[in-house]
């Protein structure tokens, strides 16, 4: 017996692209409805992978005055300070090495709409001062220019860090924190809303079936039980990746246990605490633990290369024979629903 796809795209099961009917999510939808049309800055907090960006997008879509205007997002965590400043504020020609043309920044491009700044905790202290001015006065200057530019922008910021601790450590400005924390939203981890998991699974099955030209119709009850018994330290993002993988590997239109990573099928639930304490994989051999990431990564590269073995081998830095042997070992030799090159 298999679990049938239940149409999660239905209006009653989603809210501006956010999937879920858990009581915490319903409360969140009501809050978004109350704040969407305001100009208030929103701080979205939660673990990595919980869907903070999706919530920011829902706020923008629910805003009657801004929904048809730009939604500009920027992930700030991995970018150097100079690049962040130029990306946000723009720059003039010749303002620094490589600035061969004048360029508008994200704030200008988002005029009339919404800006999402992810990983706000990664801002340097001097950039925090500049951001505070933009939040307070909606004005700034491009890098290398003294002309003041005014913008009408709704700001949403997100973080998975403890900002109060960052303030105590003197790495985050207290005045900026209070300016950002006008409306605070906490995204619940997936392990606390597992009743939404079947809806999310069906959503991702539908999405990745279309993207990969597959006809996956359902997921088995056993596979659903495996997913429900896992603690999802990577949250919705981890679930999405696993379902994408399962859709690609499926051969008969029904996702079963053999389409899921072995660690999920064989393991007891893994929590973040268990990972930190080092006993998450106590019941699994080291060999099994180590081979699963390799299998998933090879699958990812093969998909990127559209199953062209020569191209995939080049990206992986191995010869074609080695790649072939690994594909055979992991039963990945026959892609389904993807045109071979």
Secondary structure, DSSP 8 states (H G I E B T S, - for coil): -EEE---TTSGGGEETTEE--SHHHHHHHHHHHHHTTS---EEEE--TTS-HHHHHHHHHHH-TTTTTS-EEEEE-TTS-HHHHHHHHHEE-TTSSTT--S-EE-HHHHTTTSEEEEESGGG--HHHHHHHHHHHHHSEEE-BT---EEE---EEEEEESS-HHHHHHTTSS-HHHHHHHTTEEEE---GGG-GGGHHHHHHHHHHHHHHHTT----EEEHHHHHHHHTS--TTHHHHHHHHHHHHHHH-SSSEE-GGGS-HHHHHS----HHHHHHT-TTTTS-HHHHHHHHHHHHHHHHHHHTTT-HHHHHHHHTS-HHHHHHHHHHTT-SS-SSS---
